[in-house]
């Protein structure tokens, strides 16, 4: 029983729809984080009237948005792609996933540099001198989504091997329609037997 459940689970994991859905979910997760606040900036009190500034992921890590959209398009391409095209899409997804993770971790590593453009727009001076920048959980979520997306690209290559394989049928399956001319040949054979005085029904 356990073996049957394991085999059924393995087949389910190799289905095209399952792989496509996983890629879509990871791409949407990465894209969704870019609409949220990645960095919270406390500006000098004498610099602006509103000292607190929230920086969205789309501003702190613009490439993540682009990579997520490319991955989403790749997921839909997988649903109709052939064997060679799947390899191309898998490579694109792998690059996109690694890119999302890399850029997101860069933001966590140097949040001040990531927030510098937004700080410059707020106070009119480039750079983040005098500002205190803290990171939310969103960059880490995006990095995780990127790594899972890269894993899904490898999963696509492995699972894709079983897609599109032609099923083998028996040469004359039960209940199949007779081959053209077969019925006619049988009628001629019965007529010949009848003309020789034999009963064709035997």
C-alpha positions in Angstrom: 0.0 0.0 0.0 2.8 2.4 0.9 4.7 1.5 -2.2 1.6 2.2 -4.3 1.1 5.6 -2.7 4.8 6.4 -3.2 4.6 5.5 -6.9 1.4 7.5 -7.3 3.0 10.5 -5.6 6.1 10.2 -7.9 3.9 10.2 -11.0 1.9 13.2 -9.7 5.2 15.1 -9.2 6.2 14.5 -12.7 3.1 15.8 -14.3 3.4 18.9 -16.5 0.6 20.7 -14.7 2.3 20.2 -11.3 5.6 21.6 -12.4 4.0 24.5 -14.2 1.9 25.4 -11.1 5.0 25.3 -8.9 6.9 27.7 -11.2 3.9 30.0 -11.3 3.6 30.1 -7.5 7.3 30.8 -7.0 7.3 33.5 -9.7 4.2 35.2 -8.2 5.7 34.9 -4.7 8.9 36.7 -5.8 6.9 39.3 -7.7 4.6 39.8 -4.8 7.4 40.6 -2.4 8.5 43.5 -4.7 5.2 45.3 -4.0 5.9 45.2 -0.3 8.3 47.2 1.9 11.8 45.9 1.8 13.6 48.7 3.6 12.6 51.1 6.3 14.6 54.3 6.3 14.9 56.8 9.2 16.1 60.1 7.7 17.7 62.9 9.7 15.1 65.1 11.4 16.5 68.3 10.0 16.6 66.9 6.4 12.9 66.4 5.7 9.6 67.0 7.3 8.7 63.2 7.2 11.8 61.4 8.6 10.5 57.9 7.9 10.7 56.4 4.4 9.5 53.0 3.2 11.3 51.5 0.2 9.5 48.9 -1.8 11.2 45.9 -3.4 10.5 47.3 -6.8 12.7 50.3 -5.9 15.3 48.5 -3.8 15.8 45.6 -6.2 14.4 46.4 -9.6 15.9 43.3 -11.3 13.9 41.0 -9.0 10.7 42.3 -10.6 12.0 41.7 -14.1 13.3 38.2 -13.2 9.9 37.3 -11.7 8.0 38.4 -14.8 10.4 36.4 -17.0 9.8 33.4 -14.8 6.1 33.8 -15.0 6.2 33.9 -18.8 8.5 30.9 -18.8 6.0 28.9 -16.8 3.3 29.4 -19.4 5.9 28.5 -22.1 6.5 25.2 -20.4 2.9 24.2 -20.8 3.3 24.2 -24.6 7.0 23.7 -25.1 8.6 20.7 -26.8 11.6 18.8 -25.6 14.3 21.2 -26.9 12.3 24.3 -25.9 11.9 23.0 -22.4 15.7 22.9 -22.0 15.9 26.5 -23.1 13.1 27.6 -20.7 14.7 25.6 -17.9 18.0 27.4 -18.3 16.1 30.8 -18.4 14.3 29.8 -15.2 17.5 28.7 -13.5 19.2 32.1 -14.3 16.1 34.0 -13.2 15.9 32.1 -9.9 19.6 32.5 -9.1 19.3 36.2 -10.1 16.4 36.8 -7.8 18.2 35.2 -4.9 21.5 37.0 -5.6 19.9 40.5 -5.9 17.8 39.9 -2.8 20.7 38.9 -0.7 22.7 41.9 -2.0 20.0 44.1 -0.5 20.2 42.4 2.9 24.0 42.6 2.7 24.1 46.4 2.0 20.6 47.9 2.7 22.0 51.4 2.7 23.3 51.2 -0.8 20.0 49.7 -2.0 18.0 52.5 -0.3 20.4 55.3 -1.6 18.4 56.2 -4.7 15.2 56.5 -2.7 17.0 58.6 0.0 18.4 60.8 -2.7 14.9 61.5 -4.1 13.6 62.2 -0.6 16.2 64.7 0.6 17.6 65.8 -2.8 21.1 64.6 -2.0 22.6 61.4 -3.3 23.8 58.8 -0.9 22.5 57.6 2.4 24.6 59.6 4.8 22.9 60.2 8.2 20.1 57.7 7.4 19.4 54.6 9.3 18.2 51.7 7.2 16.6 48.5 8.4 15.6 45.4 6.4 12.2 43.7 6.5 11.6 40.0 6.0 10.7 40.5 2.3 14.2 40.3 0.8 14.6 37.0 2.6 11.3 35.7 1.3 12.3 36.8 -2.3 15.7 35.0 -1.9 13.9 31.8 -0.8 11.5 32.1 -3.8 14.4 32.5 -6.1 16.2 29.4 -4.8 13.0 27.4 -5.1 12.5 28.7 -8.6 16.0 27.5 -9.5 15.2 24.1 -8.0 12.0 24.1 -10.1 14.1 24.6 -13.2 16.1 21.4 -12.3 12.8 19.6 -11.5 11.5 20.7 -15.0 14.5 19.0 -16.7 14.1 15.8 -14.7 10.3 15.6 -15.0 10.2 16.7 -18.6 11.9 13.5 -19.7 8.7 11.6 -19.2 6.5 14.1 -21.1 5.3 13.5 -24.6 6.4 9.8 -24.7 4.2 7.9 -27.2 2.2 5.1 -25.6 2.6 1.6 -27.0 -0.6 -0.2 -27.9 -1.1 -3.8 -28.9 -1.1 -4.4 -32.6 -4.7 -5.5 -32.7 -6.3 -4.3 -29.4 -9.5 -5.9 -28.3 -12.6 -4.1 -29.6 -10.6 -2.3 -32.3 -12.2 -1.8 -35.7 -11.1 -4.4 -38.3 -8.4 -3.3 -40.7 -9.7 -2.1 -44.1 -10.4 -5.0 -46.4 -10.5 -7.6 -43.6 -14.3 -8.0 -43.5 -14.4 -8.1 -47.3 -11.8 -10.9 -47.4 -13.8 -12.9 -44.9 -16.9 -12.7 -47.0 -15.0 -13.9 -50.1 -13.6 -16.9 -48.1 -17.1 -17.8 -46.9 -18.5 -17.7 -50.4 -15.7 -19.9 -51.7 -16.4 -22.5 -49.0 -20.1 -22.4 -49.8 -19.5 -23.0 -53.5 -17.4 -26.1 -52.6 -20.4 -27.5 -50.7 -19.0 -26.6 -47.2 -20.9 -24.9 -44.4 -19.1 -21.6 -43.7 -20.8 -21.3 -40.3 -18.8 -24.2 -38.9 
